[in-house]
Amino acid sequence: MRPLLAWAALALLLPAPRPQESVSVADALRRVRPQDPPPAGSTAALQAARNEVESFQVIVRAGPEPLKGVTAEAGDLKGPGVIPVRNVALFREHYVEVKKPSPKSKEGAGWYPDALIPLSAAKGAPFDVPAGTNQPLWVDVAVPKDAPPGEYAGTVTVSAGGRRVGAADVRLTVWDFALPDVPSMRSNFGSLGRRVAKGHKMDANAPELRALERRYAEAMAAHRLSPPIPGHLYPRSKPDGSVDPSETHAALKEWIETLRVNSFPLHLQGRDPAGKDRERNVKHLQSIWAYLKENGWEKMACVYVLDEPNDADAYEQVRQRAKLIHEAQPGIKVLCTEQPTPSKPEWGTLVGSVDIWVPLWPLFEEKSGAERLAAGEELWSYTALCQGAKGKDTPFWQLDFPLLNYRVPAWTSWRYGMTGLLYWTTVFWEKPEEIWTNPLTYRDAYNMEGALFYPGAGAGIDGPVSSMRLKAVRDGMEDYEYFRLLAEREGAEKARAKVMEIARSWTDWDADPSALLRARTEIGRRLVRTK
């Protein structure tokens, strides 16, 4: 046998080389499973505006022997100024197993990194990494509003049992423009209160629930979502329907300003608002509108008049309630989770009744949407479950779909002139005691439907634990600010053309995450050039 062939034959008989321990990096749109080959590079190259949070992942790989007592530490990022280490947050990614895929699942069964446990928490670190497996860490870098633009550098160092395993280098470009404090894209992501109480095994009337709910609201605001306004902060309604804000005003003002609220849902009074309770509602709407206007909050206000009307009676109910609202107090907008073209013509039209249209992604029609915008109305959108015709998938929001699905809707929204996003809740835990091990949250069929947070009680945290999916939503909301700035500087059509390179419709978008990241980088560079 020739020597070269002999060596080749011998190589086939020898066991494959065992992977060595390593520290590498991945971008924020990639999921790294336990047995995936680790990424090759160890340098995270980031770009961000001032007042933006940019993320990446550090992948810790154990070699032939397990890594014990692993922890990680970041340092200041230094450049034209200093981004202090307090602005760098480290999380351990918790794996959860999908055993039963959601309908239309793109990624199927298997282990998914998702919950982000702060390393500062008792159950965050130290941790162990089994031999030959990965343990990803998530890193958030919050760029201060006053950070000087330019190039910054820093390091995230990984240790095991006091021994240095490796390090990830961070190279951050801070662009010379800033994102606004209050998100430009409005949102309504449902209530917290009782569902949060359930997730933390707390009585819904417990006095400490308010502090816990506040922590969830703060987490929503940190991810550029408008937190719901708790019921106890609404002005007290008197028997005649008028409001008395004297006891709640200071706390409500603090909530709105501190948590950067951009949506103020109003509620109709009584069980029959357009009938026997009409006069009470007239008084209520007029009174609360005057209060909101006095404080400059009126543009945030709307009445979520009915959820998903889906028959002739529901359509008539929308029309009657909208008539009451418009007659009682012009200026208050009516929001409805419905598209302008009814599913059945015999239901009649809601045009003239609805001011803020919120179509389900697969039911959106470009022509009717453009007509409503031309009439001076607003378009939002929403998703729920995995609805839509076969072969016409939208970016479904379940765990077993790509992370890109949670980011690209902001792009599609801008493409169609949509100014708001609605999701029914962030805290739906049908079985809170199982959520850390069983991701089926809705009808035992949908993985993490309605659950962008995990109840922190399961990780020893008295508050929320964010998900990687929520981070992708946040990044999409930040992208939306880039589009707004680009439109201001280069015009709406140029901004829309750039966005449409990635998001062409609700059923057609570029599925390559790197394409979106490249497009965002190009927009950032254009914004710097046109400043």
C-alpha positions as CSV (number, residue, x, y, z in Angstrom):
1,M,0.0,0.0,0.0
2,R,1.3,3.5,-0.9
3,P,2.3,5.5,2.2
4,L,-0.4,8.3,1.6
5,L,-3.2,5.7,1.3
6,A,-1.9,3.9,4.4
7,W,-2.1,7.1,6.4
8,A,-5.6,7.7,5.1
9,A,-6.8,4.2,6.0
10,L,-5.3,4.6,9.5
11,A,-7.1,7.9,10.0
12,L,-10.4,6.2,9.3
13,L,-9.7,3.7,12.1
14,L,-8.7,6.3,14.6
15,P,-11.4,8.1,16.7
16,A,-12.3,11.6,15.6
17,P,-10.4,14.3,17.5
18,R,-12.3,15.5,20.5
19,P,-13.2,19.2,20.5
20,Q,-11.1,21.4,22.7
21,E,-12.5,24.0,25.1
22,S,-13.0,27.4,23.5
23,V,-14.6,30.8,23.8
24,S,-16.1,32.2,20.6
25,V,-18.8,34.7,19.6
26,A,-22.0,34.7,17.6
27,D,-24.4,37.5,16.5
28,A,-27.8,38.1,18.2
29,L,-29.9,36.3,15.6
30,R,-28.2,32.9,15.8
31,R,-29.2,30.1,18.1
32,V,-26.3,27.9,19.2
33,R,-27.5,24.4,20.3
34,P,-25.5,22.3,22.8
35,Q,-23.9,20.1,20.1
36,D,-23.5,22.7,17.3
37,P,-19.9,23.3,16.2
38,P,-18.9,26.5,17.9
39,P,-18.4,29.6,15.8
40,A,-14.8,30.2,14.6
41,G,-14.2,33.8,15.6
42,S,-13.6,35.3,19.1
43,T,-14.2,39.0,18.2
44,A,-17.6,40.7,18.4
45,A,-17.8,43.6,15.9
46,L,-20.8,45.8,16.9
47,Q,-22.2,49.1,15.6
48,A,-24.8,51.1,17.6
49,A,-26.3,54.5,17.9
50,R,-26.2,56.4,21.1
51,N,-29.1,55.4,23.4
52,E,-29.3,52.0,21.8
53,V,-28.7,48.5,23.2
54,E,-26.7,46.1,21.0
55,S,-26.2,42.5,21.7
56,F,-24.0,39.5,20.9
57,Q,-23.3,36.0,22.3
58,V,-20.3,34.4,23.9
59,I,-20.2,30.7,23.3
60,V,-18.4,28.7,26.0
61,R,-17.4,25.2,24.7
62,A,-16.2,22.5,27.1
63,G,-13.5,20.1,25.8
64,P,-13.0,16.5,26.7
65,E,-13.6,17.3,30.3
66,P,-16.5,19.3,31.7
67,L,-16.0,22.9,32.8
68,K,-16.8,23.4,36.5
69,G,-17.7,26.7,38.2
70,V,-17.8,28.8,35.1
71,T,-18.4,32.5,35.2
72,A,-17.7,35.5,33.0
73,E,-16.7,39.1,33.6
74,A,-16.8,42.1,31.3
75,G,-14.8,45.3,31.5
76,D,-15.2,48.9,30.5
77,L,-15.3,49.6,26.8
78,K,-12.7,52.3,26.1
79,G,-12.4,54.6,23.1
80,P,-13.1,58.3,22.7
81,G,-14.8,58.0,26.0
82,V,-15.6,55.2,28.4
83,I,-18.7,53.0,28.3
84,P,-18.6,51.7,31.9
85,V,-19.0,48.1,32.8
86,R,-22.3,48.8,34.4
87,N,-23.7,49.3,30.9
88,V,-22.6,45.7,29.9
89,A,-25.1,43.0,31.1
90,L,-24.2,39.3,31.0
91,F,-26.8,36.5,31.0
92,R,-26.6,32.7,30.9
93,E,-28.8,31.3,28.1
94,H,-31.2,28.6,29.5
95,Y,-32.0,25.7,27.2
96,V,-35.5,24.4,26.9
97,E,-36.6,21.3,25.0
98,V,-39.3,21.5,22.3
99,K,-40.8,18.0,22.2
100,K,-44.0,18.8,20.3
101,P,-43.4,21.4,17.5
102,S,-45.8,24.2,17.0
103,P,-48.0,24.1,13.8
104,K,-46.0,25.0,10.8
105,S,-42.8,24.9,12.8
106,K,-39.6,25.8,10.8
107,E,-37.0,24.4,13.2
108,G,-38.8,21.4,14.8
109,A,-38.0,19.5,18.0
110,G,-34.9,20.0,19.9
111,W,-33.1,22.1,22.5
112,Y,-33.5,25.9,22.2
113,P,-31.5,28.6,24.1
114,D,-34.1,31.2,25.1
115,A,-34.4,32.4,28.8
116,L,-31.7,34.8,29.8
117,I,-30.7,34.4,33.4
118,P,-28.5,37.3,34.7
119,L,-25.1,36.1,35.7
120,S,-25.5,38.4,38.8
121,A,-28.5,36.2,39.9
122,A,-27.9,33.3,42.3
123,K,-28.8,30.8,39.6
124,G,-27.0,32.6,36.8
125,A,-23.4,31.8,37.8
126,P,-21.2,30.0,38.5
127,F,-22.4,27.1,36.2
128,D,-21.1,23.9,34.8
129,V,-20.7,23.0,31.1
130,P,-20.8,19.2,30.3
131,A,-17.9,17.8,28.3
132,G,-18.1,18.4,24.5
133,T,-21.1,20.8,24.7
134,N,-21.8,24.5,24.4
135,Q,-23.1,27.0,26.9
136,P,-24.0,30.4,25.3
137,L,-23.9,33.6,27.2
138,W,-25.8,36.7,26.1
139,V,-24.3,40.2,26.3
140,D,-26.2,43.5,26.2
141,V,-24.2,46.6,25.6
142,A,-26.2,49.8,26.4
143,V,-24.7,52.8,24.7
144,P,-25.2,56.0,26.8
145,K,-26.9,59.0,25.2
146,D,-23.9,61.1,25.7
147,A,-21.2,58.6,24.5
148,P,-18.7,60.3,22.1
149,P,-18.9,58.6,18.7
150,G,-16.0,56.5,17.5
151,E,-14.4,53.1,18.1
152,Y,-14.4,51.4,21.5
153,A,-12.8,48.1,22.7
154,G,-13.3,45.8,25.6
155,T,-13.2,42.2,26.7
156,V,-15.4,39.5,28.2
157,T,-13.3,37.0,30.0
158,V,-14.5,33.5,30.8
159,S,-13.1,31.5,33.8
160,A,-13.8,28.1,35.2
161,G,-12.9,27.3,38.8
162,G,-10.7,30.4,38.9
163,R,-8.8,29.3,35.8
164,R,-9.0,31.5,32.7
165,V,-10.7,29.6,29.8
166,G,-10.6,32.3,27.2
167,A,-11.9,35.7,26.2
168,A,-14.1,37.5,23.6
169,D,-12.9,40.8,22.3
170,V,-15.5,43.5,21.8
171,R,-15.1,46.1,19.1
172,L,-17.9,48.7,19.1
173,T,-18.5,51.5,16.7
174,V,-20.7,54.2,18.2
175,W,-22.4,56.1,15.4
176,D,-22.9,59.9,15.6
177,F,-26.7,59.9,16.0
178,A,-29.1,58.9,18.9
179,L,-32.3,57.0,19.2
180,P,-35.2,58.8,21.0
181,D,-36.1,57.9,24.6
182,V,-39.8,57.3,23.7
183,P,-40.2,54.7,20.9
184,S,-41.6,56.0,17.7
185,M,-43.5,52.8,17.1
186,R,-46.4,52.5,19.4
187,S,-47.3,49.2,21.0
188,N,-49.9,47.4,23.1
189,F,-48.6,44.1,24.5
190,G,-51.4,43.3,26.9
191,S,-51.8,43.4,30.6
192,L,-49.6,42.1,33.4
193,G,-51.2,42.0,36.9
194,R,-53.0,38.7,37.4
195,R,-50.9,36.7,35.0
196,V,-47.7,37.9,36.7
197,A,-49.3,37.0,40.0
198,K,-50.0,33.5,38.7
199,G,-46.5,33.0,37.4
200,H,-45.1,33.9,40.8
201,K,-47.7,32.0,42.9
202,M,-48.9,35.2,44.4
203,D,-52.4,36.3,45.3
204,A,-53.8,38.7,42.8
205,N,-54.7,41.1,45.6
206,A,-51.4,40.9,47.4
207,P,-49.9,44.3,48.1
208,E,-46.5,43.3,47.0
209,L,-47.9,42.5,43.5
210,R,-47.6,46.2,42.6
211,A,-43.9,46.2,43.0
212,L,-43.5,43.0,41.1
213,E,-45.7,44.3,38.2
214,R,-43.5,47.4,38.2
215,R,-40.5,45.3,37.6
216,Y,-42.1,43.6,34.6
217,A,-43.2,47.0,33.3
218,E,-39.6,48.3,33.6
219,A,-38.4,45.3,31.6
220,M,-40.9,46.0,28.9
221,A,-39.8,49.7,28.7
222,A,-36.2,48.5,28.6
223,H,-37.1,46.6,25.4
224,R,-38.8,49.6,23.8
225,L,-42.3,48.3,24.5
226,S,-45.0,50.5,26.0
227,P,-45.9,49.0,29.4
228,P,-49.6,48.7,30.2
229,I,-50.9,51.2,32.7
230,P,-52.1,49.4,35.8
231,G,-55.7,49.9,36.8
232,H,-54.9,51.5,40.1
233,L,-53.2,54.4,38.3
234,Y,-56.2,55.3,36.2
235,P,-58.2,58.3,37.5
236,R,-61.0,57.2,39.8
237,S,-64.4,57.1,38.0
238,K,-67.2,58.7,39.9
239,P,-70.7,57.3,39.8
240,D,-71.7,59.6,37.0
241,G,-68.7,58.5,34.9
242,S,-66.6,61.6,35.3
243,V,-63.0,61.1,36.6
244,D,-61.2,62.3,39.7
245,P,-57.4,62.2,39.1
246,S,-56.4,63.9,42.4
247,E,-55.3,60.7,44.1
248,T,-53.6,59.0,41.1
249,H,-52.1,61.8,39.0
250,A,-48.6,62.0,40.5
251,A,-48.0,58.3,40.3
252,L,-49.6,58.1,36.8
253,K,-47.4,60.9,35.5
254,E,-44.3,59.2,37.0
255,W,-45.2,55.9,35.3
256,I,-45.8,57.5,31.9
257,E,-42.6,59.6,31.9
258,T,-40.2,57.1,33.6
259,L,-41.4,54.1,31.6
260,R,-41.7,56.0,28.3
261,V,-45.3,55.0,27.7
262,N,-46.7,55.8,24.2
263,S,-50.1,54.2,24.3
264,F,-52.9,55.0,26.7
265,P,-55.9,52.6,26.4
266,L,-59.2,54.0,27.6
267,H,-62.0,51.8,28.8
268,L,-65.7,52.0,28.3
269,Q,-67.9,51.8,31.4
270,G,-70.5,49.2,32.2
271,R,-71.8,46.1,30.4
272,D,-73.8,48.0,27.8
273,P,-71.8,51.1,26.9
274,A,-73.9,52.1,23.9
275,G,-77.2,51.3,25.5
276,K,-78.3,51.7,29.1
277,D,-74.8,52.9,30.2
278,R,-74.5,55.5,27.4
279,E,-74.8,58.7,29.5
280,R,-72.3,57.5,32.0
281,N,-69.8,56.7,29.1
282,V,-70.4,60.1,27.5
283,K,-69.5,61.8,30.8
284,H,-66.5,59.5,31.3
285,L,-65.1,60.0,27.8
286,Q,-65.4,63.8,27.9
287,S,-64.0,64.0,31.4
288,I,-60.9,61.7,30.8
289,W,-60.2,63.4,27.5
290,A,-60.1,66.8,29.2
291,Y,-57.7,65.4,31.8
292,L,-55.4,63.8,29.1
293,K,-55.4,66.9,27.0
294,E,-54.5,69.0,30.0
295,N,-51.4,66.9,30.5
296,G,-50.4,66.5,26.8
297,W,-51.3,62.8,26.7
298,E,-54.3,62.9,24.4
299,K,-52.4,61.7,21.3
300,M,-51.7,58.4,23.1
301,A,-55.3,57.7,23.8
302,C,-57.5,55.2,22.1
303,V,-60.4,52.8,22.9
304,Y,-59.7,49.1,22.1
305,V,-63.3,48.8,21.2
306,L,-63.6,45.0,20.6
307,D,-61.2,42.2,20.1
308,E,-61.3,40.3,16.8
309,P,-65.0,40.9,15.7
310,N,-65.8,37.9,13.6
311,D,-69.6,37.9,12.8
312,A,-72.3,40.3,11.9
313,D,-73.4,41.0,15.5
314,A,-69.8,41.8,16.5
315,Y,-69.4,44.2,13.6
316,E,-72.6,46.0,14.6
317,Q,-71.3,46.2,18.2
318,V,-68.2,47.9,16.9
319,R,-70.2,50.4,14.9
320,Q,-72.5,51.2,17.9
321,R,-69.6,51.7,20.3
322,A,-67.6,53.7,17.8
323,K,-70.6,56.0,17.2
324,L,-70.9,56.6,20.9
325,I,-67.2,57.4,21.3
326,H,-67.0,59.7,18.3
327,E,-70.2,61.6,19.3
328,A,-69.3,61.8,22.9
329,Q,-65.7,63.1,22.4
330,P,-64.3,63.8,19.0
331,G,-60.5,63.2,19.0
332,I,-60.6,59.8,20.9
333,K,-59.6,57.1,18.4
334,V,-61.2,53.7,18.1
335,L,-58.8,50.8,17.8
336,C,-60.0,47.4,16.5
337,T,-58.1,44.2,15.7
338,E,-59.6,43.9,12.2
339,Q,-58.7,44.6,8.6
340,P,-60.6,47.1,6.5
341,T,-62.1,44.5,4.2
342,P,-64.5,42.2,6.2
343,S,-64.2,38.5,5.8
344,K,-67.8,38.4,4.7
345,P,-69.4,41.3,2.8
346,E,-72.8,40.7,4.5
347,W,-71.3,41.9,7.8
348,G,-71.1,45.4,6.5
349,T,-68.2,47.8,6.7
350,L,-66.3,49.2,9.7
351,V,-65.0,52.1,7.6
352,G,-66.0,55.3,9.3
353,S,-66.1,53.5,12.7
354,V,-62.4,52.5,13.2
355,D,-59.6,55.0,13.4
356,I,-56.7,52.5,14.1
357,W,-56.9,49.4,12.1
358,V,-55.0,46.4,13.5
359,P,-55.0,43.6,10.9
360,L,-53.6,40.1,11.6
361,W,-50.5,39.8,9.4
362,P,-51.9,37.2,7.0
363,L,-55.2,39.2,6.5
364,F,-53.5,42.5,5.6
365,E,-54.3,43.9,2.2
366,E,-52.0,46.5,0.8
367,K,-54.6,48.3,-1.3
368,S,-57.2,48.8,1.5
369,G,-54.4,49.7,4.0
370,A,-53.1,52.4,1.7
371,E,-56.7,53.8,1.3
372,R,-57.1,54.0,5.1
373,L,-53.8,55.8,5.5
374,A,-54.8,58.2,2.7
375,A,-58.0,58.9,4.7
376,G,-55.9,60.0,7.7
377,E,-56.4,56.8,9.7
378,E,-53.7,54.6,11.3
379,L,-52.4,51.1,10.6
380,W,-51.0,48.9,13.3
381,S,-50.7,45.1,13.1
382,Y,-50.7,42.0,15.2
383,T,-49.9,38.3,15.3
384,A,-51.3,35.3,17.3
385,L,-50.9,31.6,16.8
386,C,-49.8,30.3,13.4
387,Q,-52.7,31.6,11.3
388,G,-53.0,32.0,7.6
389,A,-53.4,30.0,4.4
390,K,-51.1,27.1,3.7
391,G,-48.0,28.2,2.0
392,K,-48.5,31.8,3.0
393,D,-46.6,31.9,6.2
394,T,-45.9,35.1,8.2
395,P,-43.2,35.6,10.8
396,F,-44.9,33.5,13.4
397,W,-44.0,34.2,17.0
398,Q,-43.4,30.8,18.5
399,L,-40.1,29.4,20.0
400,D,-39.5,26.9,17.2
401,F,-39.3,29.5,14.5
402,P,-36.2,31.6,13.7
403,L,-35.3,34.5,15.9
404,L,-35.4,36.7,12.8
405,N,-39.2,36.3,12.9
406,Y,-39.3,38.5,16.0
407,R,-37.2,41.3,14.4
408,V,-38.5,41.5,10.8
409,P,-42.1,42.6,11.6
410,A,-40.8,46.1,12.5
411,W,-39.3,46.2,8.9
412,T,-42.5,45.1,7.3
413,S,-44.5,47.6,9.4
414,W,-42.4,50.5,8.1
415,R,-42.7,49.2,4.6
416,Y,-46.5,49.6,4.8
417,G,-46.7,52.8,6.9
418,M,-47.8,51.0,10.0
419,T,-47.1,52.9,13.2
420,G,-48.0,50.4,15.9
421,L,-47.6,46.7,17.0
422,L,-50.0,44.7,19.1
423,Y,-49.5,41.3,20.8
424,W,-52.0,39.9,23.2
425,T,-49.6,39.4,26.2
426,T,-46.0,38.8,27.2
427,V,-46.8,36.7,30.3
428,F,-49.1,33.9,29.3
429,W,-48.0,30.9,31.4
430,E,-50.8,28.3,31.3
431,K,-48.6,26.1,33.6
432,P,-46.2,28.4,35.3
433,E,-44.7,25.6,37.3
434,E,-43.6,23.9,34.0
435,I,-42.6,26.8,31.8
436,W,-38.8,26.4,32.5
437,T,-39.0,22.8,31.2
438,N,-42.1,22.7,29.0
439,P,-42.5,25.5,26.4
440,L,-46.0,24.6,25.4
441,T,-48.0,27.6,26.7
442,Y,-51.2,27.6,24.7
443,R,-53.6,24.6,24.3
444,D,-50.6,22.3,24.5
445,A,-49.9,23.1,20.9
446,Y,-47.9,26.4,20.6
447,N,-44.4,26.8,22.1
448,M,-44.1,30.0,24.1
449,E,-47.1,31.7,22.5
450,G,-47.9,34.9,24.4
451,A,-44.8,34.4,26.6
452,L,-41.9,36.7,25.9
453,F,-40.9,36.6,29.6
454,Y,-40.3,33.7,31.9
455,P,-41.5,34.0,35.6
456,G,-38.3,34.8,37.4
457,A,-39.4,32.8,40.4
458,G,-38.2,29.6,38.6
459,A,-34.7,31.1,38.5
460,G,-34.7,32.5,42.0
461,I,-35.5,36.0,40.7
462,D,-38.2,38.2,42.1
463,G,-39.1,39.6,38.7
464,P,-39.1,38.9,35.0
465,V,-36.5,36.9,33.0
466,S,-36.3,38.1,29.4
467,S,-36.1,35.8,26.4
468,M,-33.9,35.9,23.4
469,R,-37.1,36.4,21.4
470,L,-37.9,39.6,23.3
471,K,-34.4,40.9,22.6
472,A,-35.1,40.4,18.9
473,V,-38.4,42.4,19.2
474,R,-36.4,45.2,20.9
475,D,-33.9,45.2,18.1
476,G,-36.7,45.5,15.6
477,M,-38.1,48.5,17.4
478,E,-34.6,50.1,17.3
479,D,-34.4,49.3,13.6
480,Y,-37.6,51.2,13.2
481,E,-35.9,54.3,14.6
482,Y,-33.2,54.0,11.9
483,F,-35.9,53.9,9.2
484,R,-37.5,57.0,10.6
485,L,-34.2,58.9,10.7
486,L,-33.4,57.7,7.2
487,A,-36.7,59.0,5.9
488,E,-36.2,62.4,7.5
489,R,-32.8,62.7,5.8
490,E,-33.2,61.0,2.5
491,G,-37.0,60.9,2.0
492,A,-39.6,58.3,2.7
493,E,-39.3,56.5,-0.7
494,K,-35.6,55.9,-0.3
495,A,-36.1,54.6,3.2
496,R,-38.9,52.3,2.0
497,A,-36.8,51.0,-0.9
498,K,-34.0,50.0,1.5
499,V,-36.4,48.4,3.9
500,M,-38.1,46.4,1.0
501,E,-34.7,44.8,0.2
502,I,-35.4,42.8,3.4
503,A,-39.2,42.9,4.0
504,R,-41.3,42.9,0.9
505,S,-44.6,41.8,2.4
506,W,-46.0,39.9,5.4
507,T,-45.4,36.7,3.6
508,D,-42.2,37.5,1.8
509,W,-39.0,38.5,3.6
510,D,-35.3,37.7,3.3
511,A,-34.8,34.7,5.6
512,D,-31.0,35.2,5.9
513,P,-30.3,37.0,9.2
514,S,-27.0,38.3,7.9
515,A,-28.8,40.1,5.1
516,L,-30.8,42.1,7.7
517,L,-27.7,42.9,9.7
518,R,-25.9,44.1,6.6
519,A,-28.8,46.3,5.6
520,R,-29.0,47.8,9.1
521,T,-25.3,48.5,9.0
522,E,-25.6,50.3,5.7
523,I,-28.5,52.4,7.0
524,G,-26.4,53.4,10.0
525,R,-23.5,54.4,7.8
526,R,-25.8,56.5,5.6
527,L,-27.2,58.2,8.7
528,V,-23.7,59.2,9.7
529,R,-22.9,60.5,6.3
530,T,-26.1,62.6,6.0
531,K,-26.0,64.0,9.6
